[in-house]
Each structure stands twice: as C-alpha cells, then as structure tokens.
Amino acid sequence: MDKLAERLREDADKIDATISVELDERIQASLRGISPEPARRAAPPSRTFSMWWASGITGVAAAVAVFAVINMQQPEPESMTEPAVPPLALPFVDWNARTAVLTGPLQQEYEDLQADLKKAEQVLKDDIGL
Amino acid sequence: MSSELQLIEAAKKGSVAAFTDLVSAHRERLLRFLLTRCSSYADAEDAVQDTLMSAYRYIHSYNSRWRFSTWLYRIALRNAAKIGSSATVDLQELRGDENDPLSECIAASDRENLWLSARRLLTDEVYAAMWLRYVDDMSVNDISAVLERSASWTKVNLLRGRRALGTELNRGSCANKSDDHTGEAYG
C-alpha cells in the first residue's frame, strides 16, 4: 500500500462514527414496522410485440398500394424524342391555267378577257345543256 | 459470502434479525461515509436509518452480481442527496466550517486530517470515489456502479483525486520538516 492510501485509511479511522444505542433502537423499530416488498413480476410478453410482423406486413402492403395508385393516375410521360411528323400531302388541283401574255394595251386585253369569259360561259352552258 | 446470501434470502422472507446481521458490518462504515456527505451528525444518522429501511424494503431488487455493500452505498448516496437537497444549509458552504460534522468527529491531531483536505480540494463525487476506493476497498467497477458513472470516468477522477491529495500530503510533510527546522508554521 502506498503512502497516500495508508494515510487515507489512517485518517478515515480517526473519524469517530459509532452507532448510538438510540439510533440502533430507532433502526430496529423502523425495520419491524415494514416488510420487504414482493419482487415485481416480469410483465408478460406483450401481444403487440409478438405480432410485430403482422403490422409490418400491413404497412408494406399499404405502401405498395399507395405507390401503385399514384403511378396509375399519373399521365404518361412525354417522350423525349420528337414524334415523327407525317409529310403534309397537299391535294393537287390542275387549274388548267395559262399565264396571261399581255401583248396589247390594257383596254384591249380587258376586252379580249371578257370575250374569252363569254366564250367559256357559252361552252359551259352547252356542256351542261342549258 | 454464502452466509451473506443466506442472510439475504432470509431477509427477503421478512426476517428482521437476518437483515440486522447482514448489515451489522456495514452500519458504522455507512455512518462514517454519510458524515462526509451530510450537513450534520443528525442528518447522517437519519440517512443511515433511511438507507437501511430502503434496503430492507427493496431487498428483492438486490442483484447478487453486485457486492451487497455496493448496492447499500448506492442507496446511501441517493438518501444523502435527498437529505442534502432538502436541507436549508448549503453543503458547499460547510466546507471548513467549524460546524462541519466531519471536523467535529475527527480526533484532535497535530496535522490536518487528509479527508478534511479532500473535502476542501475535491468535488463531492471525486471525494466519494476516493472514499470508496481507499476506505472501503471497492473496485473501480463497484465505484462506477455506486456513483452511476463509467469506469473510465472513475479511473480518471481517482487519478485526479490522488494527484490533488498527493500534492497536499507532500506539502504537509514539507511543512512539518520546515517546522522542525525553523519552528515556524507552514502557510
């Protein structure tokens, strides 16, 4: 034992602490007045705890259902590639038109055009039998 | 040890005599320890009584993997703390006071009792750790259990306590030597 430990023990022994007769009687009287409390019974295993797996499965199923519903309601995502645009097919109309060739003055051209129109009207009337 | 276990079993069945035998070896040590924790001798006596009553009442909760004294000291510390917190006197203020029950119970000596120095230098918990180690020969694990601290905390603080008291001890012995040579008091 080192010097410090020895001194600590010696000095502790110098502290006068004796249980007096009065204190002893008090302790005895108080002990007789009580009795040891029975040991607490261990709590039975909880039903909730033993069925932990059931609640776990229910939770997982609910999560899967919610995930599925949310995904079904979502619009289909737009494709990142541009859709193929079909080529625009314009109907071909043959107007049977001829480019006017202005060979005379405008008044002359106008009279010729009216004459042509009358001829065309006559031809159309003949064709449909009017 | 086996007789201690037999006494514990008998006490569990309600034998006051068995319980009295069981604690007879611990009562004075408990009182001495509690004197260092309480503000008066009467408080220390009350704490001893409360400790023994609690121990008897809750003897079923004693776990035999601990020493019986460890369990008893743990209860004692709690009771001392309860009494200390309800007392009107601040325990810190009592240090060095002439009404300090510890100084009242120490026989007059030409040198200061090292436990009085410990009260002055150490915190309550370190003081308790030092007491349990050097007066009650408790292991570090038992002290940790009593103080509800980790083993590493206990080791570190025992070392700190030793250093502080070692310095005090050396200072005292130097003072005594100086006293012998010069006839003047140290400090």
Interface residues (C-beta under 8 A of the other chain):
Chain A: K3 L4 A5 R7 L8 R9 D11 A12 K14 I15 D16 A17 T18 I19 S20 L23 R26 I27 Q28 S30 L31 R32 I34 S35 P36 E37 P38 A39 R40
Chain B: A11 K12 K13 G14 V16 F19 T20 R27 E28 L31 R32 L35 T36 A44 E45 V48 Q49 L52 M53 Y56 R57 Y58 I59 H60 S61 L102 C105 I106 A107 S109 N113 L114 W115 M130 W131 Y134 V135 R162 L165 G166 L169
